[in-house]
Amino acid sequence: MRLFCKILSALLVLGFLSPTLEAKPKATSNATSKATPDPRKDPQVQRILSDLRPVYPHLTASEVVRTSNHDLRRMYERLYHTEGMNLLEAKQKAAVVLLKEN
C-alpha cells in the first residue's frame, strides 16, 4: 500500500510540473508568420496574375503562389492558344515566359 501511495504521489507531482517544463512555441510562431511576404505585393505574382486574368478571371494571388511553375506554363499555353496561336506556337512562347522563383 505504501508503494502505491508513493507512486501515486510521484505521478501527481510530475503531472503538476510537466506544464512548466514544456517549451512555449507561441513566441516563435508569431515571428515566423510575420516574416512571410504578402503575395499580393510581389511584382512577379502581379504580372502573372494580370497576364492570366483574361482566361482565368477568378485566379487570386495566393493561388498563383501555390501553383507550380509547370502548371503556370500550361496556363500560359492555354492563354496563348485562346488568343489564336496554334498549339505548337503557344507551347514555344509559354516555354520562355519568366515565372516565379521557388
N, CA, C and O atoms as a Tinker XYZ file with bonds, in Angstrom:
   408  protein
     1  N      0.822000   -1.195000    0.000000    73     2
     2  CA     0.000000    0.000000    0.000000    64     1     3
     3  C      0.868000    1.262000    0.000000    63     2     4     5
     4  O      0.540000    2.246000   -0.662000    81     3
     5  N      1.956000    1.228000    0.731000    73     3     6
     6  CA     2.848000    2.396000    0.762000    64     5     7
     7  C      3.473000    2.636000   -0.615000    63     6     8     9
     8  O      3.635000    3.778000   -1.043000    81     7
     9  N      3.814000    1.561000   -1.291000    73     7    10
    10  CA     4.408000    1.692000   -2.614000    64     9    11
    11  C      3.410000    2.343000   -3.577000    63    10    12    13
    12  O      3.782000    3.195000   -4.384000    81    11
    13  N      2.164000    1.940000   -3.485000    73    11    14
    14  CA     1.126000    2.522000   -4.315000    64    13    15
    15  C      0.974000    4.011000   -4.034000    63    14    16    17
    16  O      0.835000    4.798000   -4.970000    81    15
    17  N      0.996000    4.412000   -2.773000    73    15    18
    18  CA     0.875000    5.833000   -2.398000    64    17    19
    19  C      2.069000    6.638000   -2.901000    63    18    20    21
    20  O      1.909000    7.771000   -3.354000    81    19
    21  N      3.269000    6.054000   -2.821000    73    19    22
    22  CA     4.466000    6.757000   -3.305000    64    21    23
    23  C      4.409000    6.951000   -4.826000    63    22    24    25
    24  O      4.741000    8.019000   -5.339000    81    23
    25  N      3.989000    5.910000   -5.528000    73    23    26
    26  CA     3.880000    6.002000   -6.992000    64    25    27
    27  C      2.818000    7.027000   -7.375000    63    26    28    29
    28  O      3.017000    7.828000   -8.288000    81    27
    29  N      1.695000    6.994000   -6.674000    73    27    30
    30  CA     0.620000    7.943000   -6.951000    64    29    31
    31  C      1.061000    9.373000   -6.675000    63    30    32    33
    32  O      0.765000   10.269000   -7.465000    81    31
    33  N      1.754000    9.602000   -5.583000    73    31    34
    34  CA     2.213000   10.968000   -5.277000    64    33    35
    35  C      3.261000   11.432000   -6.293000    63    34    36    37
    36  O      3.288000   12.606000   -6.663000    81    35
    37  N      4.127000   10.513000   -6.748000    73    35    38
    38  CA     5.134000   10.875000   -7.748000    64    37    39
    39  C      4.458000   11.254000   -9.062000    63    38    40    41
    40  O      4.877000   12.210000   -9.715000    81    39
    41  N      3.431000   10.527000   -9.456000    73    39    42
    42  CA     2.707000   10.849000  -10.681000    64    41    43
    43  C      1.989000   12.188000  -10.566000    63    42    44    45
    44  O      1.942000   12.954000  -11.529000    81    43
    45  N      1.437000   12.469000   -9.405000    73    43    46
    46  CA     0.770000   13.760000   -9.209000    64    45    47
    47  C      1.762000   14.908000   -9.286000    63    46    48    49
    48  O      1.468000   15.942000   -9.886000    81    47
    49  N      2.925000   14.738000   -8.691000    73    47    50
    50  CA     3.953000   15.786000   -8.742000    64    49    51
    51  C      4.399000   15.995000  -10.183000    63    50    52    53
    52  O      4.552000   17.137000  -10.616000    81    51
    53  N      4.612000   14.907000  -10.942000    73    51    54
    54  CA     5.004000   15.030000  -12.338000    64    53    55
    55  C      3.893000   15.681000  -13.161000    63    54    56    57
    56  O      4.173000   16.438000  -14.090000    81    55
    57  N      2.659000   15.397000  -12.830000    73    55    58
    58  CA     1.533000   15.998000  -13.541000    64    57    59
    59  C      1.473000   17.495000  -13.359000    63    58    60    61
    60  O      1.116000   18.220000  -14.287000    81    59
    61  N      1.819000   17.968000  -12.173000    73    59    62
    62  CA     1.810000   19.409000  -11.924000    64    61    63
    63  C      3.035000   20.102000  -12.502000    63    62    64    65
    64  O      2.958000   21.274000  -12.872000    81    63
    65  N      4.157000   19.407000  -12.588000    73    63    66
    66  CA     5.387000   20.026000  -13.088000    64    65    67
    67  C      5.513000   19.968000  -14.603000    63    66    68    69
    68  O      6.229000   20.784000  -15.185000    81    67
    69  N      4.843000   19.035000  -15.255000    73    67    70
    70  CA     5.035000   18.869000  -16.690000    64    69    71
    71  C      4.628000   20.090000  -17.517000    63    70    72    73
    72  O      5.319000   20.380000  -18.493000    81    71
    73  N      3.545000   20.835000  -17.195000    73    71    74
    74  CA     3.253000   22.026000  -17.996000    64    73    75
    75  C      4.330000   23.101000  -17.887000    63    74    76    77
    76  O      4.539000   23.859000  -18.835000    81    75
    77  N      5.013000   23.179000  -16.750000    73    75    78
    78  CA     6.058000   24.193000  -16.605000    64    77    79
    79  C      7.337000   23.778000  -17.297000    63    78    80    81
    80  O      8.164000   24.631000  -17.615000    81    79
    81  N      7.525000   22.481000  -17.542000    73    79    82
    82  CA     8.738000   22.005000  -18.199000    64    81    83
    83  C      8.657000   22.088000  -19.715000    63    82    84    85
    84  O      9.691000   22.051000  -20.383000    81    83
    85  N      7.462000   22.198000  -20.274000    73    83    86
    86  CA     7.304000   22.237000  -21.724000    64    85    87
    87  C      7.753000   23.580000  -22.284000    63    86    88    89
    88  O      7.620000   24.619000  -21.638000    81    87
    89  N      8.288000   23.533000  -23.501000    73    87    90
    90  CA     8.702000   24.766000  -24.172000    64    89    91
    91  C      7.474000   25.495000  -24.693000    63    90    92    93
    92  O      6.465000   24.874000  -25.027000    81    91
    93  N      7.567000   26.797000  -24.758000    73    91    94
    94  CA     6.453000   27.610000  -25.240000    64    93    95
    95  C      6.749000   28.084000  -26.662000    63    94    96    97
    96  O      7.505000   29.040000  -26.841000    81    95
    97  N      6.161000   27.427000  -27.690000    73    95    98
    98  CA     6.450000   27.801000  -29.071000    64    97    99
    99  C      5.635000   28.985000  -29.568000    63    98   100   101
   100  O      5.777000   29.363000  -30.731000    81    99
   101  N      4.802000   29.577000  -28.755000    73    99   102
   102  CA     3.932000   30.658000  -29.205000    64   101   103
   103  C      4.720000   31.886000  -29.650000    63   102   104   105
   104  O      4.327000   32.555000  -30.605000    81   103
   105  N      5.800000   32.185000  -28.989000    73   103   106
   106  CA     6.573000   33.375000  -29.335000    64   105   107
   107  C      7.241000   33.214000  -30.702000    63   106   108   109
   108  O      7.326000   34.182000  -31.459000    81   107
   109  N      7.707000   32.030000  -31.025000    73   107   110
   110  CA     8.376000   31.828000  -32.308000    64   109   111
   111  C      7.382000   31.715000  -33.453000    63   110   112   113
   112  O      7.703000   32.086000  -34.582000    81   111
   113  N      6.178000   31.208000  -33.186000    73   111   114
   114  CA     5.211000   31.070000  -34.276000    64   113   115
   115  C      4.730000   32.433000  -34.762000    63   114   116   117
   116  O      4.445000   32.592000  -35.949000    81   115
   117  N      4.635000   33.409000  -33.883000    73   115   118
   118  CA     4.232000   34.746000  -34.305000    64   117   119
   119  C      5.315000   35.406000  -35.148000    63   118   120   121
   120  O      5.012000   36.141000  -36.088000    81   119
   121  N      6.563000   35.150000  -34.819000    73   119   122
   122  CA     7.662000   35.752000  -35.569000    64   121   123
   123  C      7.738000   35.179000  -36.985000    63   122   124   125
   124  O      8.019000   35.914000  -37.932000    81   123
   125  N      7.493000   33.881000  -37.137000    73   123   126
   126  CA     7.584000   33.290000  -38.468000    64   125   127
   127  C      6.396000   33.683000  -39.333000    63   126   128   129
   128  O      6.538000   33.790000  -40.551000    81   127
   129  N      5.239000   33.899000  -38.742000    73   127   130
   130  CA     4.092000   34.291000  -39.552000    64   129   131
   131  C      4.240000   35.716000  -40.082000    63   130   132   133
   132  O      3.715000   36.031000  -41.150000    81   131
   133  N      4.934000   36.567000  -39.366000    73   131   134
   134  CA     5.149000   37.932000  -39.836000    64   133   135
   135  C      6.228000   37.998000  -40.910000    63   134   136   137
   136  O      6.261000   38.946000  -41.695000    81   135
   137  N      7.109000   37.002000  -40.954000    73   135   138
   138  CA     8.201000   37.015000  -41.919000    64   137   139
   139  C      7.737000   36.616000  -43.327000    63   138   140   141
   140  O      8.449000   36.871000  -44.298000    81   139
   141  N      6.573000   36.005000  -43.450000    73   139   142
   142  CA     6.065000   35.582000  -44.750000    64   141   143
   143  C      5.617000   36.804000  -45.552000    63   142   144   145
   144  O      4.771000   37.570000  -45.093000    81   143
   145  N      6.182000   36.988000  -46.748000    73   143   146
   146  CA     5.794000   38.165000  -47.544000    64   145   147
   147  C      4.375000   38.027000  -48.093000    63   146   148   149
   148  O      3.880000   36.921000  -48.308000    81   147
   149  N      3.748000   39.146000  -48.311000    73   147   150
   150  CA     2.390000   39.176000  -48.841000    64   149   151
   151  C      2.441000   38.925000  -50.338000    63   150   152   153
   152  O      3.101000   39.676000  -51.056000    81   151
   153  N      1.754000   37.878000  -50.841000    73   151   154
   154  CA     1.843000   37.569000  -52.274000    64   153   155
   155  C      1.207000   38.634000  -53.154000    63   154   156   157
   156  O      1.536000   38.727000  -54.337000    81   155
   157  N      0.306000   39.437000  -52.606000    73   155   158
   158  CA    -0.340000   40.466000  -53.417000    64   157   159
   159  C      0.606000   41.602000  -53.764000    63   158   160   161
   160  O      0.349000   42.353000  -54.704000    81   159
   161  N      1.708000   41.742000  -53.013000    73   159   162
   162  CA     2.653000   42.829000  -53.254000    64   161   163
   163  C      3.854000   42.396000  -54.089000    63   162   164   165
   164  O      4.671000   43.235000  -54.466000    81   163
   165  N      3.976000   41.110000  -54.383000    73   163   166
   166  CA     5.094000   40.610000  -55.175000    64   165   167
   167  C      4.876000   40.981000  -56.641000    63   166   168   169
   168  O      3.845000   40.623000  -57.210000    81   167
   169  N      5.824000   41.693000  -57.271000    73   167   170
   170  CA     5.612000   42.128000  -58.653000    64   169   171
   171  C      5.528000   40.971000  -59.660000    63   170   172   173
   172  O      4.796000   41.071000  -60.644000    81   171
   173  N      6.266000   39.874000  -59.428000    73   171   174
   174  CA     6.184000   38.729000  -60.336000    64   173   175
   175  C      4.796000   38.105000  -60.283000    63   174   176   177
   176  O      4.224000   37.760000  -61.317000    81   175
   177  N      4.263000   37.961000  -59.084000    73   175   178
   178  CA     2.932000   37.368000  -58.922000    64   177   179
   179  C      1.890000   38.274000  -59.569000    63   178   180   181
   180  O      0.959000   37.789000  -60.212000    81   179
   181  N      2.039000   39.576000  -59.404000    73   179   182
   182  CA     1.095000   40.514000  -60.006000    64   181   183
   183  C      1.149000   40.471000  -61.527000    63   182   184   185
   184  O      0.114000   40.569000  -62.186000    81   183
   185  N      2.345000   40.323000  -62.091000    73   183   186
   186  CA     2.485000   40.242000  -63.543000    64   185   187
   187  C      1.825000   38.975000  -64.070000    63   186   188   189
   188  O      1.093000   39.018000  -65.059000    81   187
   189  N      2.084000   37.841000  -63.408000    73   187   190
   190  CA     1.469000   36.569000  -63.814000    64   189   191
   191  C     -0.048000   36.662000  -63.700000    63   190   192   193
   192  O     -0.780000   36.204000  -64.578000    81   191
   193  N     -0.500000   37.254000  -62.619000    73   191   194
   194  CA    -1.942000   37.392000  -62.389000    64   193   195
   195  C     -2.594000   38.238000  -63.476000    63   194   196   197
   196  O     -3.661000   37.887000  -63.981000    81   195
   197  N     -1.965000   39.340000  -63.835000    73   195   198
   198  CA    -2.545000   40.207000  -64.877000    64   197   199
   199  C     -2.471000   39.551000  -66.257000    63   198   200   201
   200  O     -3.351000   39.764000  -67.091000    81   199
   201  N     -1.421000   38.750000  -66.502000    73   199   202
   202  CA    -1.330000   38.040000  -67.787000    64   201   203
   203  C     -2.434000   37.002000  -67.934000    63   202   204   205
   204  O     -3.054000   36.895000  -68.992000    81   203
   205  N     -2.678000   36.244000  -66.878000    73   203   206
   206  CA    -3.616000   35.125000  -66.948000    64   205   207
   207  C     -5.060000   35.520000  -66.670000    63   206   208   209
   208  O     -5.956000   34.688000  -66.807000    81   207
   209  N     -5.302000   36.741000  -66.293000    73   207   210
   210  CA    -6.652000   37.186000  -65.937000    64   209   211
   211  C     -7.686000   37.017000  -67.052000    63   210   212   213
   212  O     -8.834000   36.699000  -66.742000    81   211
   213  N     -7.342000   37.212000  -68.349000    73   211   214
   214  CA    -8.363000   37.032000  -69.391000    64   213   215
   215  C     -8.924000   35.614000  -69.473000    63   214   216   217
   216  O    -10.107000   35.432000  -69.760000    81   215
   217  N     -8.087000   34.617000  -69.224000    73   215   218
   218  CA    -8.537000   33.236000  -69.326000    64   217   219
   219  C     -9.009000   32.692000  -67.975000    63   218   220   221
   220  O     -9.927000   31.874000  -67.914000    81   219
   221  N     -8.376000   33.150000  -66.900000    73   219   222
   222  CA    -8.703000   32.697000  -65.542000    64   221   223
   223  C     -9.134000   33.910000  -64.705000    63   222   224   225
   224  O     -8.333000   34.425000  -63.925000    81   223
   225  N    -10.361000   34.368000  -64.849000    73   223   226
   226  CA   -10.777000   35.604000  -64.171000    64   225   227
   227  C    -10.885000   35.494000  -62.651000    63   226   228   229
   228  O    -10.834000   36.512000  -61.960000    81   227
   229  N    -11.031000   34.293000  -62.124000    73   227   230
   230  CA   -11.182000   34.140000  -60.675000    64   229   231
   231  C     -9.877000   33.762000  -59.982000    63   230   232   233
   232  O     -9.881000   33.423000  -58.799000    81   231
   233  N     -8.777000   33.816000  -60.696000    73   231   234
   234  CA    -7.476000   33.478000  -60.142000    64   233   235
   235  C     -7.043000   34.546000  -59.143000    63   234   236   237
   236  O     -7.187000   35.740000  -59.405000    81   235
   237  N     -6.506000   34.112000  -57.984000    73   235   238
   238  CA    -6.046000   35.048000  -56.957000    64   237   239
   239  C     -4.533000   34.960000  -56.808000    63   238   240   241
   240  O     -3.900000   34.033000  -57.313000    81   239
   241  N     -3.962000   35.934000  -56.109000    73   239   242
   242  CA    -2.516000   35.970000  -55.900000    64   241   243
   243  C     -2.046000   34.781000  -55.070000    63   242   244   245
   244  O     -0.985000   34.221000  -55.345000    81   243
   245  N     -2.807000   34.394000  -54.074000    73   243   246
   246  CA    -2.394000   33.252000  -53.253000    64   245   247
   247  C     -2.439000   31.952000  -54.059000    63   246   248   249
   248  O     -1.628000   31.058000  -53.818000    81   247
   249  N     -3.357000   31.829000  -54.996000    73   247   250
   250  CA    -3.393000   30.644000  -55.857000    64   249   251
   251  C     -2.190000   30.616000  -56.792000    63   250   252   253
   252  O     -1.647000   29.548000  -57.076000    81   251
   253  N     -1.774000   31.781000  -57.270000    73   251   254
   254  CA    -0.590000   31.849000  -58.133000    64   253   255
   255  C      0.637000   31.403000  -57.354000    63   254   256   257
   256  O      1.490000   30.699000  -57.893000    81   255
   257  N      0.734000   31.804000  -56.098000    73   255   258
   258  CA     1.876000   31.424000  -55.278000    64   257   259
   259  C      1.894000   29.915000  -55.046000    63   258   260   261
   260  O      2.958000   29.298000  -55.067000    81   259
   261  N      0.724000   29.320000  -54.827000    73   259   262
   262  CA     0.652000   27.885000  -54.550000    64   261   263
   263  C      0.762000   27.020000  -55.805000    63   262   264   265
   264  O      1.003000   25.818000  -55.694000    81   263
   265  N      0.594000   27.595000  -56.986000    73   263   266
   266  CA     0.635000   26.834000  -58.231000    64   265   267
   267  C      2.080000   26.617000  -58.666000    63   266   268   269
   268  O      2.904000   27.529000  -58.587000    81   267
   269  N      2.380000   25.411000  -59.122000    73   267   270
   270  CA     3.748000   25.110000  -59.562000    64   269   271
   271  C      4.041000   25.821000  -60.887000    63   270   272   273
   272  O      3.131000   26.216000  -61.616000    81   271
   273  N      5.321000   25.968000  -61.171000    73   271   274
   274  CA     5.721000   26.613000  -62.426000    64   273   275
   275  C      5.271000   25.797000  -63.637000    63   274   276   277
   276  O      4.924000   26.358000  -64.676000    81   275
   277  N      5.279000   24.495000  -63.500000    73   275   278
   278  CA     4.817000   23.630000  -64.597000    64   277   279
   279  C      3.349000   23.908000  -64.922000    63   278   280   281
   280  O      2.972000   24.026000  -66.087000    81   279
   281  N      2.533000   24.009000  -63.882000    73   279   282
   282  CA     1.114000   24.291000  -64.105000    64   281   283
   283  C      0.895000   25.711000  -64.631000    63   282   284   285
   284  O     -0.015000   25.950000  -65.425000    81   283
   285  N      1.725000   26.642000  -64.188000    73   283   286
   286  CA     1.608000   28.011000  -64.713000    64   285   287
   287  C      1.948000   28.050000  -66.202000    63   286   288   289
   288  O      1.307000   28.773000  -66.965000    81   287
   289  N      2.947000   27.279000  -66.619000    73   287   290
   290  CA     3.279000   27.213000  -68.045000    64   289   291
   291  C      2.101000   26.670000  -68.848000    63   290   292   293
   292  O      1.805000   27.163000  -69.937000    81   291
   293  N      1.436000   25.661000  -68.313000    73   291   294
   294  CA     0.274000   25.108000  -69.012000    64   293   295
   295  C     -0.851000   26.136000  -69.082000    63   294   296   297
   296  O     -1.597000   26.177000  -70.061000    81   295
   297  N     -0.974000   26.958000  -68.058000    73   295   298
   298  CA    -1.987000   28.015000  -68.080000    64   297   299
   299  C     -1.641000   29.053000  -69.145000    63   298   300   301
   300  O     -2.524000   29.552000  -69.843000    81   299
   301  N     -0.347000   29.376000  -69.266000    73   299   302
   302  CA     0.087000   30.305000  -70.315000    64   301   303
   303  C     -0.152000   29.698000  -71.702000    63   302   304   305
   304  O     -0.539000   30.403000  -72.634000    81   303
   305  N      0.080000   28.393000  -71.830000    73   303   306
   306  CA    -0.181000   27.731000  -73.112000    64   305   307
   307  C     -1.651000   27.881000  -73.491000    63   306   308   309
   308  O     -1.973000   28.173000  -74.642000    81   307
   309  N     -2.528000   27.683000  -72.533000    73   307   310
   310  CA    -3.965000   27.830000  -72.821000    64   309   311
   311  C     -4.299000   29.274000  -73.188000    63   310   312   313
   312  O     -5.111000   29.526000  -74.078000    81   311
   313  N     -3.660000   30.229000  -72.487000    73   311   314
   314  CA    -3.887000   31.641000  -72.778000    64   313   315
   315  C     -3.503000   31.956000  -74.224000    63   314   316   317
   316  O     -4.280000   32.560000  -74.963000    81   315
   317  N     -2.304000   31.543000  -74.617000    73   315   318
   318  CA    -1.834000   31.853000  -75.967000    64   317   319
   319  C     -2.653000   31.114000  -77.027000    63   318   320   321
   320  O     -2.911000   31.655000  -78.103000    81   319
   321  N     -3.056000   29.891000  -76.727000    73   319   322
   322  CA    -3.886000   29.134000  -77.663000    64   321   323
   323  C     -5.258000   29.797000  -77.813000    63   322   324   325
   324  O     -5.815000   29.831000  -78.910000    81   323
   325  N     -5.795000   30.321000  -76.720000    73   323   326
   326  CA    -7.077000   31.024000  -76.761000    64   325   327
   327  C     -6.966000   32.320000  -77.549000    63   326   328   329
   328  O     -7.922000   32.739000  -78.203000    81   327
   329  N     -5.785000   32.964000  -77.487000    73   327   330
   330  CA    -5.578000   34.211000  -78.220000    64   329   331
   331  C     -5.429000   33.990000  -79.726000    63   330   332   333
   332  O     -5.418000   34.955000  -80.491000    81   331
   333  N     -5.315000   32.732000  -80.162000    73   331   334
   334  CA    -5.287000   32.476000  -81.590000    64   333   335
   335  C     -4.049000   31.779000  -82.100000    63   334   336   337
   336  O     -3.987000   31.457000  -83.287000    81   335
   337  N     -3.069000   31.534000  -81.270000    73   335   338
   338  CA    -1.877000   30.813000  -81.724000    64   337   339
   339  C     -2.212000   29.336000  -81.855000    63   338   340   341
   340  O     -3.097000   28.810000  -81.180000    81   339
   341  N     -1.465000   28.676000  -82.760000    73   339   342
   342  CA    -1.647000   27.228000  -82.795000    64   341   343
   343  C     -0.935000   26.628000  -81.578000    63   342   344   345
   344  O     -0.173000   27.311000  -80.895000    81   343
   345  N     -1.191000   25.361000  -81.322000    73   343   346
   346  CA    -0.721000   24.749000  -80.084000    64   345   347
   347  C      0.799000   24.730000  -79.977000    63   346   348   349
   348  O      1.334000   24.957000  -78.891000    81   347
   349  N      1.499000   24.470000  -81.056000    73   347   350
   350  CA     2.964000   24.424000  -81.029000    64   349   351
   351  C      3.541000   25.808000  -80.720000    63   350   352   353
   352  O      4.452000   25.924000  -79.900000    81   351
   353  N      3.029000   26.847000  -81.359000    73   351   354
   354  CA     3.495000   28.208000  -81.088000    64   353   355
   355  C      3.196000   28.603000  -79.645000    63   354   356   357
   356  O      4.014000   29.248000  -78.990000    81   355
   357  N      2.030000   28.219000  -79.157000    73   355   358
   358  CA     1.664000   28.552000  -77.785000    64   357   359
   359  C      2.607000   27.887000  -76.797000    63   358   360   361
   360  O      3.001000   28.505000  -75.808000    81   359
   361  N      2.974000   26.641000  -77.048000    73   359   362
   362  CA     3.912000   25.937000  -76.159000    64   361   363
   363  C      5.292000   26.572000  -76.211000    63   362   364   365
   364  O      5.957000   26.708000  -75.184000    81   363
   365  N      5.721000   26.960000  -77.399000    73   363   366
   366  CA     7.042000   27.586000  -77.528000    64   365   367
   367  C      7.085000   28.932000  -76.823000    63   366   368   369
   368  O      8.071000   29.255000  -76.160000    81   367
   369  N      6.034000   29.712000  -76.961000    73   367   370
   370  CA     6.006000   31.025000  -76.313000    64   369   371
   371  C      5.893000   30.885000  -74.798000    63   370   372   373
   372  O      6.502000   31.657000  -74.058000    81   371
   373  N      5.122000   29.910000  -74.334000    73   371   374
   374  CA     4.980000   29.700000  -72.891000    64   373   375
   375  C      6.270000   29.175000  -72.269000    63   374   376   377
   376  O      6.503000   29.372000  -71.076000    81   375
   377  N      7.105000   28.515000  -73.055000    73   375   378
   378  CA     8.351000   27.965000  -72.535000    64   377   379
   379  C      9.357000   29.043000  -72.149000    63   378   380   381
   380  O     10.247000   28.789000  -71.338000    81   379
   381  N      9.233000   30.242000  -72.716000    73   379   382
   382  CA    10.207000   31.302000  -72.431000    64   381   383
   383  C      9.666000   32.374000  -71.490000    63   382   384   385
   384  O     10.353000   33.360000  -71.224000    81   383
   385  N      8.460000   32.198000  -70.989000    73   383   386
   386  CA     7.881000   33.176000  -70.073000    64   385   387
   387  C      8.585000   33.063000  -68.727000    63   386   388   389
   388  O      8.784000   31.960000  -68.216000    81   387
   389  N      8.963000   34.207000  -68.151000    73   387   390
   390  CA     9.587000   34.202000  -66.825000    64   389   391
   391  C      8.504000   33.980000  -65.774000    63   390   392   393
   392  O      7.495000   34.684000  -65.727000    81   391
   393  N      8.750000   32.981000  -64.937000    73   391   394
   394  CA     7.777000   32.658000  -63.891000    64   393   395
   395  C      8.382000   32.952000  -62.523000    63   394   396   397
   396  O      9.497000   33.464000  -62.418000    81   395
   397  N      7.640000   32.625000  -61.495000    73   395   398
   398  CA     8.082000   32.923000  -60.133000    64   397   399
   399  C      9.247000   32.029000  -59.741000    63   398   400   401
   400  O      9.412000   30.930000  -60.270000    81   399
   401  N     10.047000   32.519000  -58.809000    73   399   402
   402  CA    11.171000   31.738000  -58.299000    64   401   403
   403  C     10.675000   30.911000  -57.142000    63   402   404   405
   404  O      9.874000   31.376000  -56.331000    81   403
   405  N     11.155000   29.672000  -57.063000    73   403   406
   406  CA    10.681000   28.782000  -55.993000    64   405   407
   407  C     11.411000   29.011000  -54.728000    63   406   408
   408  O     11.138000   28.347000  -53.728000    81   407
